Amino acid sequence: MKRTYEQTLESLASDIEALVGDLRFNTGLQILYAGSLMDKYIDIIARRYGQNRSRVDILNALVIHGGIMKPSDLSKTTFRSKQAVTRITDGLERDGLVKRELVSKDRRTRKVIITAKGLDSASKFISATQKTRNPAVAKLSHEQLQVLNTLLRQVRKELLRQIAFVRKGGRL
C-alpha cells in the first residue's frame, strides 16, 4: 500500500520528536544551532569592516600560519573547497589583502601571502571582535568558560576524527 504524503510527514515528525528527546542528539542540535548563530554574528561584525566570514577565515588562517600558505592547505584549514578558496583568494588579491606567488619553477604550485594591507584588515577585525565581547559567552563565569572550552575541544577533536574517517571512504 502506498503511503500518503500526510502519513510520511506525520511519521517523519514523530521520528524527529523522538530524537529530540535523546540527550546526545539534542546536545548536537544545540551545538549546531549555536555554531550557526555564531557564524551569523561574525558575519555581521565582518560586514562592518568590508569583509565576510570566508574572507576573515582565510586571512586568519594566513596570520596563524606565518602569513604564507598553499591554497590546498587553506582549503583544509578553513574547511572550504579548493574552488571556493580560489574564488575568495581572487577577491582578497583584487583588494590588495593577499598576493600569490609561484612556489618554484612548477607553475602549478602557488602560495598565498598576506600583505601589509591584509594584516591591517585582520588586525582591525580582531580588535573589533575583542571590543564587542562575544555576547554568547559574556555572562559566563571564568570556570564555566573553562568547562565549555574543554567540552568543545573534545567535540571538535571527535568531529575532525569523523571527518577524516568519512573522507577516507569510511561509512558511519
C-alpha positions as CSV (number, residue, x, y, z in Angstrom):
1,M,0.0,0.0,0.0
2,K,1.3,3.4,-1.0
3,R,1.9,5.9,1.9
4,T,0.3,9.2,1.5
5,Y,2.2,12.5,1.9
6,E,0.4,13.2,5.2
7,Q,1.4,9.7,6.6
8,T,5.0,10.3,5.6
9,L,5.1,13.7,7.1
10,E,3.5,12.5,10.3
11,S,5.9,9.6,10.6
12,L,8.9,11.7,10.0
13,A,7.7,14.3,12.5
14,S,7.3,11.5,15.1
15,D,10.8,10.3,14.4
16,I,12.2,13.8,14.8
17,E,10.3,14.3,18.1
18,A,11.7,11.0,19.4
19,L,15.2,12.1,18.5
20,V,14.9,15.5,20.2
21,G,14.1,13.6,23.5
22,D,17.5,11.9,23.2
23,L,20.1,14.0,25.1
24,R,23.0,13.3,22.8
25,F,21.0,14.2,19.7
26,N,19.6,17.3,21.4
27,T,23.0,18.4,22.5
28,G,24.3,18.0,19.0
29,L,21.4,20.2,17.8
30,Q,22.2,22.8,20.4
31,I,25.9,22.9,19.2
32,L,24.8,23.1,15.6
33,Y,22.3,26.0,16.3
34,A,24.9,27.8,18.5
35,G,27.5,27.5,15.8
36,S,25.1,28.7,13.1
37,L,24.2,31.8,15.2
38,M,27.9,32.4,15.9
39,D,28.5,32.4,12.2
40,K,25.8,34.9,11.6
41,Y,27.1,37.2,14.4
42,I,30.6,37.1,13.0
43,D,29.3,37.8,9.5
44,I,27.5,40.9,10.8
45,I,30.7,42.2,12.5
46,A,32.8,41.3,9.4
47,R,30.5,43.2,7.1
48,R,31.1,46.4,9.2
49,Y,34.7,46.1,8.1
50,G,34.0,45.2,4.4
51,Q,34.6,41.5,4.9
52,N,32.6,38.3,5.2
53,R,33.2,35.1,7.2
54,S,35.0,33.4,4.3
55,R,37.5,36.2,3.8
56,V,38.1,36.6,7.5
57,D,38.7,32.8,7.8
58,I,41.3,32.9,5.0
59,L,43.0,36.0,6.5
60,N,43.1,34.5,10.0
61,A,44.5,31.2,8.7
62,L,47.3,33.1,6.9
63,V,48.1,35.1,10.1
64,I,48.1,32.0,12.3
65,H,50.4,30.1,9.8
66,G,53.0,32.7,9.4
67,G,51.5,34.7,6.6
68,I,52.1,32.1,3.8
69,M,50.1,29.1,2.8
70,K,49.4,27.0,-0.3
71,P,45.7,27.2,-1.5
72,S,45.3,23.4,-0.8
73,D,46.4,24.0,2.8
74,L,44.0,26.9,3.1
75,S,41.2,24.6,1.9
76,K,41.9,22.0,4.5
77,T,42.4,24.6,7.3
78,T,39.2,26.5,6.6
79,F,37.0,23.5,5.5
80,R,36.3,25.1,2.1
81,S,36.6,23.6,-1.3
82,K,39.7,24.4,-3.4
83,Q,37.4,26.2,-5.8
84,A,35.9,28.3,-3.0
85,V,39.4,29.2,-1.7
86,T,40.4,30.2,-5.2
87,R,37.3,32.4,-5.6
88,I,37.9,34.0,-2.1
89,T,41.6,34.5,-2.7
90,D,40.8,36.2,-6.1
91,G,38.7,38.8,-4.2
92,L,41.3,39.2,-1.5
93,E,44.0,39.7,-4.1
94,R,41.9,42.2,-6.0
95,D,41.5,44.2,-2.8
96,G,45.3,44.0,-2.1
97,L,44.9,41.9,1.0
98,V,46.9,39.0,-0.3
99,K,49.2,38.2,-3.2
100,R,50.0,35.0,-4.9
101,E,53.5,33.8,-5.9
102,L,54.9,30.7,-7.5
103,V,56.4,28.3,-5.0
104,S,59.1,27.1,-7.5
105,K,59.5,26.6,-11.2
106,D,56.4,24.4,-11.1
107,R,53.8,26.8,-12.3
108,R,51.0,24.7,-10.8
109,T,52.1,25.3,-7.2
110,R,51.5,28.7,-5.8
111,K,51.5,30.2,-2.3
112,V,49.1,32.8,-0.9
113,I,50.8,35.6,1.1
114,I,49.1,38.1,3.3
115,T,50.0,41.7,2.5
116,A,50.6,44.6,5.0
117,K,47.1,45.8,4.0
118,G,45.7,42.3,4.7
119,L,47.4,42.3,8.1
120,D,45.9,45.7,8.9
121,S,42.4,44.5,7.9
122,A,42.8,41.3,10.0
123,S,44.1,43.4,12.9
124,K,41.1,45.8,12.8
125,F,38.6,42.9,12.7
126,I,40.3,41.1,15.6
127,S,40.4,44.4,17.6
128,A,36.7,45.0,16.9
129,T,35.7,41.5,18.0
130,Q,37.7,41.9,21.2
131,K,35.9,45.1,22.0
132,T,32.4,43.8,21.3
133,R,33.0,40.8,23.7
134,N,31.1,38.0,22.3
135,P,27.6,38.2,23.7
136,A,27.2,34.4,23.5
137,V,29.7,33.9,26.4
138,A,29.9,37.3,28.0
139,K,27.8,36.3,31.0
140,L,29.6,33.0,31.7
141,S,31.9,32.8,34.6
142,H,35.6,32.0,34.2
143,E,35.0,28.5,35.4
144,Q,32.1,28.0,33.1
145,L,34.2,29.2,30.2
146,Q,36.9,26.7,31.1
147,V,34.5,23.8,31.2
148,L,32.8,24.9,27.9
149,N,36.2,25.2,26.2
150,T,37.3,21.8,27.4
151,L,34.0,20.2,26.2
152,L,34.0,22.0,22.8
153,R,37.7,21.0,22.3
154,Q,36.6,17.4,22.8
155,V,33.7,17.7,20.4
156,R,35.9,19.4,17.8
157,K,38.5,16.6,18.1
158,E,35.9,13.9,17.6
159,L,34.3,15.7,14.7
160,L,37.8,16.1,13.0
161,R,38.4,12.4,13.5
162,Q,35.0,11.6,12.0
163,I,35.6,13.9,9.0
164,A,38.9,12.2,8.3
165,F,37.3,8.8,8.6
166,V,34.5,9.7,6.2
167,R,36.8,11.4,3.7
168,K,38.9,8.2,3.5
169,G,35.7,6.4,2.5
170,G,34.5,5.2,5.9
171,R,30.8,4.8,6.5
172,L,29.0,5.9,9.6
